[in-house]
Amino acid sequence: MIRNNLFPEFYIALFFMFIGTSCLAQKGNEQKSPYVSKVWVSDQGDGTYKNPVLHSDYSDPDVVRVGDDFYMTASSFNAIPGLPILHSKDLVNWKLINYALDRQPPFEHFSKPQHGNGVWAPAIRHHNGEFYIFYGDPDFGIYMVKTKDPAGKWDAPVLMEEGKGLIDPAPLWDDDGKAYLSHAYAGSRAGIKSVLVVKEMNPEATKVISSGVMVFDGHKDHPTIEGTKFYKRNGYYYIFAPGGGVSTGWQVVLRSKNVYGPYEDRIVLAQGDTDINGPHQGALIELENGENWFLHFQDKDAYGRIVHMQPVKWVNDWPVIGEDKDGDGVGQPVMTYKKPNVGKTYPIETPVESDEFNSNTLGLQWQWHANPKPVWAFNTGPEGVLRLFTEQKPEGDKNIWNVPNLLLQKFPAEEFTATTKFSFHPSDKLKNERTGLIVMGENYAYLSVVSKEDGTYLTYNTVTDNARTGGVEKEQIIGKVNPEELYFRVEVSKGAKCQFSYSENGKRFKKVGDVLNAVPGRWIGAKVGIFALREDKINDSGYANYDWFRITK
């Protein structure tokens, strides 16, 4: 009898265990399924890739290989979280997995938007089982952050050298146990530029321990030389550094048998007869099979500094990057090429752009304009919406250039459409709260709903002069709308031309306002995103519930 009673209970338990395990496995598979952009994919699926590998503003990219894994970081300036961490298995398909900075120091300083300041040109390295990122803040000095797990928590930044205008640092741990740091200078803060230095640092990389040696002066042949990356190969010290300016320059390589020089210099990559202007500043990567690759950026105006990848060949201990048509040692960018031979074929994957807001955390594609307050946004878990509470605008401002709670992401392609669904719930105690969809640069436009005494109105707001220098925002009132369900959209066409529209049913969209010709922000590309603002102070603000945000063709 006992056996007969246990058997049904056993099989019932086994059945539910099986169902539960299957559901968890299915959920896990869904979570692990690679995200593939609908608007830009570099991997062509036939063993080749097309440039750019990332059509997004990952400025000043640097990459490190650790075993079979590649990790990239890039400049994040004032955007938070900062220092993005991307992962790849083949240098073509990339996933955004983390950030190294939750908040940017000094914390109070970066609680307000510091456009174009903050993290400049980081370098990522792996040494003695730890990942290190070095970055220059042009106003405060050179910082280092580290971790044992790039997808996990990073340590607090260490200010290893204080000073103004110290930028673009790159470390090198030498064979004799000594450690060095190369960097450049920002003329706007230091009063000098176009020179590179090498300094000794302690092996722990927590402080610079020498005043350093100027190893190169680029004024004559390579003005504005900066963006250093420091390597050692075949007994030579190499400093990779771009010259000639962001949008018009070329890639320089310096070479010496001595860490402090003298260094020979050579241009190894230039625009040539391609459309890729200013190809420079990036990462040299050597695969296990000996292949070499170089990832760099191209400045593409409103689209930001997008990431290209070039093959590298070594000739007489000099790198030749890209395609060298005439054999003079100066390569030019390739537009398509066979993928790196990493021994395997990996699934196509791109950084995530769309967000259903079903997670318990904010998607990694989103960044704030400043160190965030915890009350700006809340994921709502099972409700599946992102709630933005309205935040008071800085008093007296003519536009929203100094607003910190803009939740933005990078332009993901030359042409795309961003659509969001939301509802608006303004406070009964206060008027002039608003929420909406924005394209932000040094000019901007947004479509919003705003609460008034007699209801909720749709508006189209623009600054077409220069937001940074106080350009006055113009508002066009479209009319009353029902705030309980709205769909806002912006269609971005070639040349970063942005057409806004709205819908009250998600099917029929009505165009609003003139086309915005988007422009870059301060050293960054234009961004697209959402916000919630109010004019006045209150102890219980209104809010907007964003149901989803989707990037499509």
Buried (B, 14 or more C-beta within 10 A) or exposed (E): EEEEEEEEEEEEEEEEEEEEEEEEEEEEEEEEEEBEBBBBBBBEEEEEBBBBBBBBBBBBBBBBBEEEEBBBBBBBBBBBBBBBBBBBBBBBBBBBBBBBBBBBBEEEBBBBBBBBBBBBBBBBBBBEEBBBBBBBBBBBBBBBBBBEEBEEEBEEBBBBBEBBBBBBBBBBBEEEEBBBBBBBBBBEBBEBBBBBBBBBBEBEBEBBBEEBEEBBEBEEEBEBBBBBBBBBBEEBBBBBBBBBBBEEBBBBBBBBEEBBBEBEBBBBBBBBEBEBBBBBBBBBBBBEEEBBBBBBBBBBBBBBBBBBBBBBEEEEEBBBBBBBEEEEBBBBBBEEBEBBEBEEEBEBBBBBBBBEBBEEEBBBBBBBBBBBEEEBBBBEEEEBBBBBBBBBBEEEEEBBBBBBBBBBBBBBBBBBBBBBBBBBBBBEEBBBBBBBBBBBBBBBBBBBBBBEEEEBBBBBBBBBBEBBEEBEBBEEEBEEBEBEBBBBBBBBEEBBBBBBBBBBEEEEBEEBBBBBBBBBBBBBBBBBBBBBBBBBEBEEBBBBBBBBBBBBE
